[in-house]
Structure formats: C-alpha cells, structure tokens
Amino acid sequence: MKSGKDCVKTCEYANYEKHLHSLWFRIFNLNDSYYILNKIIAFPFSLFSIDNHYFWHYTRTALFERCIMLTWGLVIDCNNGEGLTLGQFKNVIFKTYLIEDELNEFKEKVKELQFDQKINDLKSKIINIRHNFIAHYNYEKAWENNNITDQDSISIRELGTGLTIINEYFTVLCLGVIYSIHNVKYLPGATIGGKPVLTDIDKLLRNIIVDDPCYSMSDENPQRWHFVKNKIDPIKLELINTVRNDSGLPQIE
C-alpha cells in the first residue's frame, strides 16, 4: 500500500490531515496521561511518610478520569455530531479520502486488526464509568454496589490493553506515515546524553523517598537506625537504596 499523500485523493488531503491531527493530539495526550497514571499507581505510597496524600489521590483520580474521557471520545462518542472517533475517521477514509486503487488493501488491514472485537469489553466498562461516575453520578447504582467508585470498576492493566489497541488502530489510519504518540521522555529506555531520562513524575516520586526519615537516618542518627532497620519493608529499602545509589550515596543495610 502507498503512504500518505500518495494514497489520498489530492482534493481531500487537507481534510484527511486535519482529521488525523485531531485524533493524533488526543491519542498523544492519552498515552502521556496513562504513563503518569501508571507510575502513580505502581508507587507504594503506604510505605513512606508523606503529608500530601490528598494531592496524590486527586492527581490519580484526575488522570484516571482523563483517560476514561479521552478513550470515550476516541472510541465511543458517535452520537456527537461535532466529535470524531477512530471508527468514524476510518469510515470517512474508506468512503471519501482514499483513492480507489488502495481501498481493498486498506479494508484488509483494518479487518486484520479486529478492533471492534478487541475493544468491546473495554467499551462497556468505559460507558459504565463515564455515565455513572464522571459525566453523571448514579446514586442508586453506586450504593447498590457498596458505594463503588469509578476506579474500582476497571484496572490499569485493562486501560493499558485498550490503549495498545487504540494505538495500533491509529497507526493503520495514518496510512504508512509515522506519528510519534508519546512524549519522547516517556519512551522506554529514553536517554539524554547517553544517560537514562529521569522524567518529571519520576522526580516527584523520588522526592517522597528522599523526604522519608529513613532515607538519611543511617547517616544522621546511626543509633536509631540500628533499631529501625529490621522493621523496614524490603521494597521500601530497595527503593531507598536505588535513589541513594543514583545520588552517589552508599547503600544502607
């Protein structure tokens, strides 16, 4: 299959590109929001002494709801005449934008993805969360389910699986043109000057580790450390030593 301008009707390319960029912008934001959310969920807040639990709770909730609403707009929101879902864009590509010689190959590529089948389970959960907890609040439904919250009804793994499916579908709709859908600093193995990138969210979470009394207790109060060290969770100790090592400090035992 040809790529980009070569497979789109010349008179329609500007419209194709405008629609594509609309989807790209939202998918870029969805990938970055999910990356930060995943970092926050994975961090063991309960092991550290922090004063701003509410901040992290609200940040997590805001990012979660952002992921839900972006997914809603990209996959489900077909009743909004002013919106644009991936499926709607696929239909316009097929009916209006693509030159005739490329129609069959594009159709096969879309068929191979099985997007609708793969995304179906996630769609029902997104609809439930969006309708009952974010855009509206279903009091009866919440209390019938023991006051369930939106974040209880879908896992971060499920969101990640759905995001992978969305990214794959978008790649096909790009017609061979490569678009970056991640902040370059959030890419796995990203480096600057040959050194691993410490992202903004990594720095914020590391501050929690550094601010914990146990981080420097062995240096500042060895006697107290002698009585405390055997009570520290191994995961917490590992995280502390990772940060100390990166800061050029000796590991604690």
C-alpha positions as CSV (number, residue, x, y, z in Angstrom):
1,M,0.0,0.0,0.0
2,K,1.2,3.5,-0.8
3,S,1.6,6.0,2.0
4,G,0.3,9.4,3.0
5,K,-0.4,11.8,0.1
6,D,0.1,9.0,-2.5
7,C,-3.0,7.1,-1.4
8,V,-5.3,10.0,-0.6
9,K,-7.2,12.0,-3.2
10,T,-5.4,15.3,-3.8
11,C,-8.6,17.3,-3.3
12,E,-9.2,15.6,0.1
13,Y,-5.8,15.5,1.6
14,A,-6.2,18.7,3.6
15,N,-9.3,17.4,5.2
16,Y,-7.7,14.0,5.9
17,E,-4.8,15.7,7.6
18,K,-7.0,17.9,9.7
19,H,-9.0,14.9,11.0
20,L,-5.8,12.9,11.5
21,H,-4.2,15.6,13.6
22,S,-7.3,15.9,15.7
23,L,-7.1,12.2,16.6
24,W,-3.3,12.3,17.0
25,F,-3.4,15.1,19.5
26,R,-5.9,13.2,21.7
27,I,-4.0,9.9,21.4
28,F,-0.8,11.6,22.3
29,N,-2.4,13.1,25.5
30,L,-4.0,9.7,26.3
31,N,-0.6,7.9,26.1
32,D,1.1,10.5,28.3
33,S,-1.7,10.6,30.8
34,Y,-1.7,6.8,31.1
35,Y,2.1,6.8,31.5
36,I,1.9,9.2,34.5
37,L,-1.1,7.4,36.0
38,N,0.6,4.0,35.8
39,K,3.7,5.5,37.6
40,I,1.5,6.8,40.4
41,I,-0.5,3.6,40.8
42,A,2.7,1.5,40.9
43,F,4.3,3.6,43.6
44,P,4.0,2.2,47.2
45,F,2.8,5.3,48.9
46,S,1.7,3.4,52.1
47,L,5.4,2.6,52.8
48,F,6.5,6.2,53.1
49,S,5.9,9.1,55.4
50,I,4.1,11.7,53.3
51,D,1.9,14.7,54.2
52,N,0.2,15.2,50.8
53,H,-1.9,12.0,50.5
54,Y,-4.8,14.1,49.2
55,F,-2.7,15.6,46.4
56,W,-1.7,12.2,45.1
57,H,-5.2,10.9,45.5
58,Y,-6.7,13.8,43.5
59,T,-3.9,13.6,40.9
60,R,-4.5,9.9,40.4
61,T,-8.3,10.4,40.1
62,A,-7.9,13.3,37.6
63,L,-5.6,11.3,35.4
64,F,-7.8,8.3,35.6
65,E,-10.9,10.3,34.6
66,R,-8.9,12.0,31.8
67,C,-8.0,8.6,30.4
68,I,-11.6,7.5,30.5
69,M,-12.9,10.6,28.8
70,L,-10.2,10.6,26.1
71,T,-11.0,6.9,25.4
72,W,-14.7,7.7,25.3
73,G,-14.1,10.4,22.7
74,L,-11.8,8.3,20.6
75,V,-13.8,5.1,20.6
76,I,-17.4,5.5,21.6
77,D,-18.8,9.1,21.2
78,C,-20.5,8.5,17.9
79,N,-23.7,10.5,18.7
80,N,-21.8,13.8,18.9
81,G,-22.1,15.4,15.5
82,E,-19.1,17.7,16.4
83,G,-16.8,14.9,17.5
84,L,-14.6,12.4,15.7
85,T,-13.9,8.8,16.7
86,L,-11.4,6.4,15.2
87,G,-14.2,4.4,13.7
88,Q,-15.8,7.5,12.1
89,F,-12.5,8.5,10.7
90,K,-12.0,5.0,9.2
91,N,-15.3,5.2,7.5
92,V,-14.5,8.7,6.0
93,I,-11.2,7.4,4.8
94,F,-12.8,4.5,3.1
95,K,-15.8,6.4,1.6
96,T,-14.2,9.7,0.8
97,Y,-10.4,10.1,1.2
98,L,-8.8,7.0,-0.2
99,I,-8.0,6.6,-3.9
100,E,-9.8,3.6,-5.5
101,D,-6.6,1.5,-6.0
102,E,-5.9,1.5,-2.3
103,L,-9.4,0.6,-1.0
104,N,-9.1,-3.2,-0.8
105,E,-5.7,-3.2,0.9
106,F,-6.9,-0.6,3.4
107,K,-10.0,-2.7,4.1
108,E,-7.9,-5.8,4.7
109,K,-5.5,-4.0,7.1
110,V,-8.5,-2.8,9.2
111,K,-10.1,-6.2,9.1
112,E,-6.9,-7.9,10.4
113,L,-6.8,-5.7,13.4
114,Q,-10.3,-6.9,14.7
115,F,-10.5,-3.6,16.5
116,D,-14.2,-3.7,17.4
117,Q,-13.9,-7.3,18.8
118,K,-10.8,-6.5,20.8
119,I,-12.1,-3.2,22.3
120,N,-15.7,-4.4,23.0
121,D,-15.2,-5.4,26.7
122,L,-13.4,-2.2,27.5
123,K,-16.1,-0.1,25.8
124,S,-18.8,-1.4,28.1
125,K,-16.7,-0.5,31.2
126,I,-15.9,2.9,29.8
127,I,-19.5,3.6,29.1
128,N,-20.5,2.5,32.7
129,I,-17.8,4.7,34.3
130,R,-18.5,7.7,32.1
131,H,-22.3,7.6,32.5
132,N,-22.4,6.7,36.2
133,F,-19.4,8.3,37.9
134,I,-17.9,11.1,35.7
135,A,-20.3,12.8,33.4
136,H,-23.2,11.9,35.7
137,Y,-23.5,10.3,39.1
138,N,-25.8,7.3,39.6
139,Y,-26.6,7.4,43.3
140,E,-28.6,4.1,43.3
141,K,-26.0,2.2,41.2
142,A,-23.2,3.4,43.5
143,W,-24.9,2.3,46.7
144,E,-26.2,-1.0,45.3
145,N,-22.6,-1.9,44.7
146,N,-21.4,-0.9,48.2
147,N,-20.6,2.7,47.1
148,I,-18.2,1.5,44.4
149,T,-16.1,4.3,42.8
150,D,-15.2,4.7,39.2
151,Q,-11.6,3.5,39.8
152,D,-12.8,0.2,41.3
153,S,-14.6,-0.9,38.2
154,I,-11.6,-1.1,35.7
155,S,-8.0,-2.0,36.2
156,I,-4.9,-0.1,35.0
157,R,-4.0,-3.2,33.0
158,E,-7.3,-3.1,31.2
159,L,-6.8,0.6,30.4
160,G,-3.3,-0.3,29.1
161,T,-4.6,-3.1,26.9
162,G,-7.2,-0.8,25.4
163,L,-4.6,1.9,24.8
164,T,-2.4,-0.6,22.9
165,I,-5.4,-1.5,20.7
166,I,-6.2,2.2,20.1
167,N,-2.5,2.9,19.1
168,E,-2.5,0.0,16.7
169,Y,-5.7,1.2,15.0
170,F,-4.4,4.8,14.8
171,T,-1.2,3.5,13.1
172,V,-3.3,1.9,10.3
173,L,-5.3,5.1,9.8
174,C,-2.1,7.0,9.4
175,L,-1.7,5.2,6.0
176,G,2.0,4.5,6.4
177,V,3.1,7.8,7.8
178,I,4.7,7.5,11.3
179,Y,3.4,9.8,14.0
180,S,5.0,10.0,17.5
181,I,2.3,9.2,20.0
182,H,4.4,9.6,23.2
183,N,6.4,12.3,24.9
184,V,9.9,11.4,23.9
185,K,11.0,11.4,27.6
186,Y,8.3,8.9,28.4
187,L,9.5,6.3,25.9
188,P,11.0,3.1,27.4
189,G,14.8,3.3,27.6
190,A,14.8,7.1,26.7
191,T,18.2,8.7,27.2
192,I,19.7,12.2,27.0
193,G,23.5,12.4,26.5
194,G,23.7,8.7,26.9
195,K,22.1,8.8,30.4
196,P,18.7,7.4,31.3
197,V,16.0,10.1,31.4
198,L,14.5,11.0,34.8
199,T,11.0,12.2,34.0
200,D,9.0,14.8,35.8
201,I,6.9,12.2,37.5
202,D,10.0,10.1,38.5
203,K,11.4,13.2,40.1
204,L,8.3,13.9,42.1
205,L,8.0,10.3,43.4
206,R,11.7,10.3,44.2
207,N,11.2,13.4,46.4
208,I,8.8,11.3,48.5
209,I,11.6,8.7,49.0
210,V,14.2,11.4,49.8
211,D,11.9,13.2,52.3
212,D,11.2,10.0,54.2
213,P,13.1,9.9,57.6
214,C,14.6,6.5,56.8
215,Y,16.4,7.8,53.7
216,S,19.2,9.6,55.7
217,M,18.7,8.1,59.1
218,S,21.7,5.8,58.9
219,D,23.9,8.9,58.2
220,E,22.3,11.3,60.7
221,N,21.2,9.0,63.5
222,P,23.0,5.6,63.4
223,Q,21.8,4.6,66.8
224,R,18.2,5.0,65.9
225,W,18.8,3.4,62.6
226,H,20.1,0.3,64.4
227,F,16.7,-0.3,65.9
228,V,14.6,0.7,62.9
229,K,16.3,-1.0,60.0
230,N,14.9,-4.5,60.7
231,K,11.4,-3.2,60.6
232,I,11.6,-1.6,57.2
233,D,9.7,-3.3,54.3
234,P,12.2,-4.8,51.8
235,I,10.5,-2.9,48.9
236,K,11.0,0.4,50.7
237,L,14.6,-0.4,51.4
238,E,15.2,-1.3,47.8
239,L,13.7,2.0,46.6
240,I,15.7,4.0,49.1
241,N,19.0,2.3,48.0
242,T,18.2,2.8,44.3
243,V,17.8,6.6,44.9
244,R,20.9,6.8,47.1
245,N,23.0,4.9,44.6
246,D,21.9,7.3,41.8
247,S,22.8,10.2,44.1
248,G,26.3,8.8,44.8
249,L,25.5,7.8,48.4
250,P,26.4,4.4,49.9
251,Q,23.6,1.9,50.2
252,I,22.1,1.2,53.6
253,E,21.7,-2.2,55.1
